[in-house]
Amino acid sequence: MSRRTLCLAALITATFASQAADLPVVPREQPSLQALATAPSEAELHATIEKLVSFGTRHTLSDTKSDKRGIGAARRWVKSRFEEISRECGGCIEVVTPSQVFTGKRVPQPTEVMDVVAIKRGKGDPKRVIVMTGHLDSRVTDVMNSTSDAPGANDDASGVAALMEAARLLSKQDNDATLVFAALSGEEQGLYGGKVLADYATAQGWQVQADLNNDIVGNSHGQNGVLDNTTVRVFSEGTKSNETPEQAKYRAYHGGEVDSPSRNIARYMQQIASDYLPDLRVHMVYRTDRYSRGGDQVPFLEAGYPAVRVTEGHEDYTRQHQDLRTEKSIHYGDTVDGVDFRYLARVTALNTVTMAALSRAPAPPTGVSIEGALATDTTVHWKKVPGAAGYVVHWRDTTAPQWQYSQAVGNVDSAVIKDVVIDDWFFGVSAVSADGYQSPVVFPGDAGSFERSPAAGAPAKAGAQ
């Protein structure tokens, strides 16, 4: 090859490299997330649930001294299992047990409610925190019965097994943000464990980006006879629980009723499933929880943190909050034989991949705003966040559930979207890392901000189960 040909080839290569360097970064598929999507072990999940069931009852008011029966024995076993996972990764996990003493309608005597929390600190942005929760306590028909056997295999040993398996899988992987895996107590007595952890997060100064609360995630057989091992529901609030009257007034006129940060976490999970788990469909439900029921995500929401509830697609109420018995050939009770472990592994994968993706992406953009009244273009502004190499502006029809259109705009803090009229669309912005991990989309204004509102911090209220 002649010198002239070599020089020409070098010039062409340099030109392409220069052009590529000028292109905005875009989200891209991640092989490491593909690997995590098939990593959860059915055997690990089965072993964890069997062990939790073996404690007889895990009722919040049950024995705390025995090593074989009651909530105390269950908590100590979970703590020891987290410590074992930590040893296997060279001490990468810290285990803490925050607690508070409560008295209430379902807690007639002062009772310590203790959570077991595994913390894997982020390497680059440790104050930004991604949380996965499930509740350790169980119950039978009478919520005050603390002595009868209450296996709680699906409600909610399934959620605890999922978060412990996620902790095992992610313990040896890199994370920029901090990952928290928390087995909570006191849910059935009034969502107390969620309040304990939300208060702990506030005291620690955590910037909680998301709480993925997994409660009843292991059954694929609905009470109505439907068999479905391909659908999981993700419940999310539409407007922030602690929205002020002034914020509500602005939102009512400009939009944001379906774009809280929690709702955009749900959209994020739906996209994760679409990209990495083709055999699992996320059914977004536009409610904080099931009708007139509650879960441990509620105290997080009331504290000003984004949170969603993850729950199986079809519930069987003969296996929830039931005394162990048989009536008219129907077997009542929440036992291990009601858990579909392949299905539980897929739900675990959804959580694991979501946590990995969130923890490796930059934080969601802050200070997002839009303008464009009396114009044919829309201008979007935001503040840059650490770790972002570029940003993407998203928009969708105001009646569309998922973001429909997007434009990568580079490492800038504003963009003009030509010929897209502000009146007709909803807009948002996401941040993208240099290696293509993308944050959730942020809707403009207080309604969509992931930042904890100054109005946050009111005590969480116990809710119906």
C-alpha positions in Angstrom: 0.0 0.0 0.0 1.4 3.4 -1.0 2.1 6.2 1.4 -0.6 8.3 -0.3 -3.2 5.5 0.2 -2.1 5.1 3.9 -2.5 8.8 4.4 -5.9 8.8 2.8 -7.0 5.9 4.9 -5.8 7.6 8.0 -7.6 10.8 7.1 -10.9 8.9 6.5 -10.5 7.1 9.8 -9.8 10.3 11.6 -12.8 12.0 10.0 -15.2 9.2 11.0 -13.7 9.2 14.5 -14.2 13.0 14.8 -17.8 12.7 13.5 -18.5 9.9 16.0 -17.0 12.0 18.8 -19.5 14.8 17.9 -22.5 12.5 18.0 -24.6 12.6 21.3 -24.4 9.5 23.5 -27.5 7.3 23.3 -28.8 4.6 25.6 -27.8 1.1 24.4 -28.3 -2.5 25.3 -26.0 -3.8 28.0 -24.7 -7.4 27.9 -24.2 -7.4 31.6 -27.9 -6.8 32.1 -28.7 -9.5 29.7 -26.7 -11.9 31.8 -28.4 -10.8 35.0 -31.8 -11.4 33.4 -31.2 -15.2 33.5 -29.2 -15.3 36.7 -31.7 -15.8 39.5 -31.7 -19.3 40.9 -35.0 -21.1 41.6 -33.1 -23.4 44.0 -31.9 -20.4 46.1 -35.4 -18.9 46.1 -36.9 -22.2 47.2 -34.4 -22.7 50.0 -35.0 -19.2 51.4 -38.7 -19.6 51.4 -38.5 -23.1 53.0 -36.3 -21.7 55.7 -38.6 -18.7 56.5 -41.6 -21.0 56.6 -39.8 -23.3 59.0 -40.0 -20.6 61.7 -43.7 -21.5 62.1 -45.0 -17.9 62.4 -43.2 -14.6 61.7 -46.0 -12.5 63.2 -44.7 -9.2 64.4 -46.0 -9.9 68.0 -44.6 -13.4 68.0 -41.6 -14.8 70.0 -38.4 -12.8 69.7 -36.2 -15.0 72.0 -36.5 -18.5 70.5 -33.9 -19.6 67.9 -36.4 -21.8 66.2 -39.8 -20.1 66.1 -41.1 -16.6 65.7 -40.1 -13.2 64.2 -36.9 -13.0 66.2 -35.5 -16.2 64.9 -36.4 -15.3 61.3 -34.7 -11.8 61.6 -31.5 -13.4 63.0 -31.4 -15.9 60.2 -31.9 -13.2 57.5 -29.1 -11.2 59.1 -26.8 -14.2 59.2 -27.6 -14.9 55.5 -26.8 -11.3 54.5 -23.5 -11.5 56.5 -22.7 -14.7 54.6 -23.2 -13.0 51.3 -21.0 -10.2 52.5 -18.2 -12.6 53.4 -18.4 -14.1 49.9 -17.8 -10.7 48.3 -15.0 -9.7 50.6 -17.1 -7.7 53.1 -18.8 -5.5 50.4 -22.1 -5.4 52.4 -22.9 -3.8 55.7 -25.8 -5.2 57.7 -27.8 -2.9 60.0 -31.0 -3.5 62.0 -32.8 -0.2 62.5 -35.8 -0.3 64.8 -38.5 1.7 66.6 -41.0 0.9 69.3 -44.6 1.3 68.3 -48.1 1.1 69.9 -51.2 1.2 67.8 -54.5 -0.4 66.9 -52.8 -3.7 65.9 -49.9 -3.3 68.4 -51.6 -3.0 71.8 -48.4 -3.1 73.8 -45.2 -1.2 73.1 -43.3 -3.5 70.6 -40.0 -3.1 68.9 -40.3 -3.4 65.1 -36.9 -4.2 63.6 -35.8 -4.3 60.0 -32.8 -6.2 58.6 -31.0 -4.1 56.0 -28.1 -5.0 53.7 -26.2 -2.0 52.3 -23.8 -2.2 49.3 -22.3 1.2 49.1 -21.9 2.9 45.7 -18.4 3.6 44.4 -19.2 7.0 42.7 -22.4 8.4 44.2 -23.0 6.6 47.5 -25.6 9.0 48.8 -27.9 8.2 45.9 -29.7 5.0 47.0 -31.8 2.3 45.2 -33.9 0.3 47.7 -35.6 -3.1 47.3 -38.0 -4.1 50.1 -40.2 -7.1 51.2 -41.8 -7.8 54.5 -40.7 -10.6 56.8 -43.7 -10.8 59.0 -46.7 -13.1 58.4 -50.3 -13.5 59.7 -53.4 -15.7 59.7 -57.1 -14.8 59.6 -57.0 -12.9 62.9 -54.4 -10.2 62.5 -53.8 -10.3 66.3 -53.1 -14.1 66.4 -49.4 -14.3 67.0 -49.1 -18.0 68.0 -50.8 -20.1 65.3 -48.7 -21.3 62.3 -48.5 -18.5 59.7 -46.2 -19.8 56.9 -46.4 -16.7 54.8 -44.7 -18.4 51.9 -46.0 -16.0 49.3 -47.0 -13.1 51.6 -44.3 -12.2 51.9 -41.4 -14.7 52.0 -41.5 -14.5 48.2 -40.5 -10.8 48.4 -37.8 -11.4 51.0 -36.4 -14.3 49.0 -36.4 -12.1 45.9 -34.5 -9.3 47.6 -32.0 -11.7 49.2 -31.3 -13.4 45.8 -30.9 -9.9 44.2 -28.4 -9.1 47.0 -26.5 -12.3 46.3 -26.3 -11.6 42.5 -25.5 -7.9 42.8 -23.0 -8.3 45.6 -20.2 -9.1 43.2 -21.1 -6.5 40.6 -20.2 -2.8 40.3 -22.7 -0.1 41.3 -22.2 3.6 41.2 -25.2 4.4 43.5 -25.8 2.5 46.8 -27.9 -0.6 46.7 -30.1 -1.4 49.8 -31.9 -4.7 50.3 -34.3 -4.6 53.3 -36.4 -7.3 55.0 -39.0 -5.3 56.9 -41.2 -6.2 59.9 -44.5 -4.9 61.1 -46.2 -4.6 57.7 -49.3 -6.6 58.6 -49.7 -4.6 61.8 -49.7 -1.2 60.1 -46.8 -0.7 57.7 -44.4 0.0 60.5 -41.3 -1.6 59.0 -41.6 0.7 56.0 -41.7 3.7 58.3 -38.7 2.5 60.2 -36.7 2.3 57.0 -38.0 5.5 55.5 -37.0 7.3 58.8 -33.6 5.6 58.7 -33.1 6.8 55.2 -33.9 10.4 56.1 -31.6 10.2 59.2 -28.7 8.9 57.0 -29.2 11.6 54.4 -29.9 9.1 51.7 -31.1 10.4 48.4 -33.6 7.6 47.7 -34.1 7.4 43.9 -36.5 4.4 44.1 -38.0 1.9 46.5 -39.0 -1.3 44.7 -41.4 -2.9 47.3 -42.0 -6.6 46.5 -45.0 -7.9 48.2 -46.8 -11.1 47.1 -44.7 -11.9 44.0 -44.5 -15.7 43.8 -47.9 -17.0 42.7 -49.0 -17.5 39.0 -52.4 -19.1 39.7 -55.2 -16.7 40.3 -58.2 -17.5 42.5 -60.4 -17.3 39.4 -58.5 -20.1 37.7 -56.3 -17.9 35.5 -52.8 -19.3 35.0 -50.4 -16.6 34.1 -46.6 -16.8 34.7 -45.8 -13.9 32.3 -47.4 -10.9 34.0 -46.3 -8.8 37.0 -48.1 -5.7 38.2 -46.3 -2.5 39.1 -48.4 -0.1 41.1 -47.4 3.6 41.2 -48.9 6.8 42.5 -49.9 9.5 39.9 -49.3 12.6 42.0 -46.9 12.9 45.0 -48.4 11.9 48.4 -46.8 15.1 50.0 -47.8 17.5 47.2 -48.5 21.0 48.6 -51.7 23.0 47.7 -49.5 25.4 45.6 -47.9 22.5 43.7 -51.3 20.9 43.1 -52.7 24.1 41.7 -49.8 24.4 39.2 -50.0 20.7 38.2 -53.8 20.8 37.8 -53.3 23.5 35.0 -50.0 22.4 33.4 -50.2 18.6 33.8 -48.3 16.0 35.7 -51.1 13.9 37.1 -49.6 10.7 35.7 -45.9 11.7 35.9 -44.7 11.4 39.4 -41.2 10.1 39.8 -42.8 6.8 41.0 -44.8 6.6 37.8 -41.7 7.1 35.8 -39.9 4.3 37.8 -42.8 2.1 36.7 -42.3 3.1 33.1 -38.6 2.4 33.5 -39.3 -1.1 34.8 -41.7 -1.7 31.9 -39.0 -0.8 29.5 -36.4 -3.0 31.3 -38.8 -5.9 30.9 -39.3 -5.2 27.2 -35.6 -4.9 26.6 -34.2 -7.8 28.8 -37.1 -10.1 29.8 -39.2 -10.8 26.8 -41.1 -13.5 28.7 -42.3 -11.1 31.4 -44.8 -8.3 30.9 -45.0 -5.4 33.3 -48.6 -4.4 33.7 -48.5 -0.8 35.0 -51.4 0.0 37.3 -52.2 3.7 37.9 -52.8 3.3 41.7 -50.5 3.5 44.7 -51.6 0.0 45.6 -54.5 -2.4 45.2 -57.9 -1.0 45.9 -58.2 -0.1 49.6 -55.1 -2.0 50.5 -51.6 -0.9 51.3 -47.9 -1.9 51.5 -44.5 -0.7 52.7 -44.0 1.6 49.8 -46.6 4.0 51.3 -44.3 5.2 54.2 -41.6 5.9 51.6 -44.1 8.0 49.5 -45.2 9.9 52.5 -41.6 10.7 53.4 -41.1 12.1 49.9 -39.3 9.2 48.2 -40.3 7.6 44.9 -41.6 4.1 45.4 -43.6 1.4 43.6 -45.3 -1.9 44.6 -44.4 -5.0 42.6 -47.1 -7.7 42.9 -48.0 -10.9 41.0 -50.5 -10.5 38.1 -53.3 -12.6 39.6 -53.8 -13.1 43.4 -55.3 -16.1 45.2 -57.0 -14.8 48.3 -57.5 -18.3 49.7 -53.8 -18.2 50.3 -53.6 -14.8 51.9 -54.2 -14.0 55.6 -55.8 -17.4 56.2 -55.8 -20.0 59.0 -54.4 -23.3 57.7 -57.5 -25.4 57.0 -59.6 -27.3 54.4 -63.2 -26.3 53.7 -65.3 -27.7 50.8 -62.2 -29.2 49.2 -60.5 -25.8 49.2 -57.1 -25.7 51.0 -56.6 -22.4 52.7 -53.3 -21.0 53.9 -50.1 -19.5 52.5 -47.9 -22.6 52.0 -44.9 -23.3 49.9 -46.9 -25.4 47.4 -48.6 -22.2 46.3 -45.3 -20.6 45.0 -44.3 -20.9 41.3 -40.6 -20.7 41.6 -39.9 -20.2 37.9 -42.3 -17.2 37.9 -40.7 -15.9 41.1 -37.2 -16.1 39.4 -38.5 -13.9 36.5 -39.9 -11.3 38.9 -36.6 -11.4 40.8 -34.7 -10.9 37.5 -36.9 -7.8 36.8 -35.9 -6.3 40.1 -32.2 -7.3 39.8 -31.8 -5.8 36.4 -33.7 -2.7 37.3 -31.5 -2.1 40.4 -28.3 -2.7 38.4 -29.5 -0.3 35.6 -30.5 2.4 38.0 -27.3 2.1 40.0 -25.1 2.4 37.0 -26.9 5.2 35.2 -26.5 8.8 36.2 -28.9 10.4 38.7 -32.1 11.7 37.0 -31.7 15.3 35.8 -32.8 18.1 38.2 -34.5 21.5 37.6 -36.4 20.3 34.6 -38.6 23.0 33.0 -40.2 23.7 29.6 -41.4 26.7 27.7 -43.0 27.3 24.3 -46.4 29.1 24.7 -47.4 30.8 21.5 -44.6 28.9 19.6 -44.3 26.0 17.2 -41.2 24.6 19.0 -40.7 23.4 22.6 -37.7 24.4 24.7 -36.6 22.1 27.5 -34.2 23.1 30.3 -32.5 21.1 33.0 -29.5 21.1 35.3 -26.6 18.7 34.5 -25.9 15.8 36.9 -22.6 14.1 37.8 -21.7 11.1 35.7 -23.9 12.1 32.7 -22.2 12.2 29.3 -25.4 13.3 27.5 -29.1 13.8 27.8 -32.2 12.6 25.9 -35.4 14.6 25.6 -38.6 12.5 25.5 -42.2 13.3 24.6 -45.5 11.5 24.2 -49.1 12.1 23.5 -50.9 13.2 26.6 -53.0 10.0 26.6 -50.1 7.6 26.0 -48.9 5.4 28.9 -45.3 5.2 27.7 -42.8 7.6 26.3 -43.1 7.5 22.5 -40.5 9.7 21.0 -37.0 10.8 22.0 -34.1 12.9 20.8 -30.5 12.6 22.0 -29.3 16.2 22.4 -25.7 15.8 23.7 -24.0 17.0 26.9 -26.0 20.3 27.2 -28.5 21.8 29.6 -31.2 22.8 27.2 -32.7 21.8 23.9 -35.2 23.1 21.3 -37.5 20.4 19.9 -38.4 21.8 16.5 -42.0 21.6 15.3 -43.3 19.9 18.4 -45.9 22.1 20.0 -45.8 22.3 23.8 -49.7 22.3 24.0 -50.1 18.8 22.5 -47.4 16.7 24.3 -45.9 15.7 27.6 -42.1 16.1 27.9 -39.3 14.7 30.0 -35.5 14.4 30.2 -33.2 11.5 31.0 -29.5 11.4 31.6 -27.2 8.9 29.9 -23.7 7.7 31.0 -20.8 7.4 28.6 -21.3 3.7 28.4 -25.0 4.0 27.6 -26.9 3.5 30.9 -30.0 5.7 31.1 -31.7 7.3 34.1 -35.5 7.4 34.5 -37.3 10.2 32.6 -38.0 13.3 34.6 -41.2 15.3 34.0 -40.9 19.0 34.3 -41.6 20.8 37.6 -42.3 19.7 41.1 -44.8 17.0 39.9 -42.0 15.0 38.3 -38.9 15.9 40.3 -37.0 13.0 41.9 -35.6 15.4 44.5 -37.1 15.1 47.9 -39.6 17.9 48.4 -39.1 20.4 51.3 -42.7 19.4 52.2 -41.6 15.9 52.9 -40.9 14.5 56.3 -44.4 14.2 57.8 -44.9 11.0 59.9 -46.1 8.1 57.8 -49.5 6.8 58.6 -50.3 3.2 59.1 -52.5 1.8 56.3 -55.0 -1.0 55.7 -53.6 -4.2 54.4 
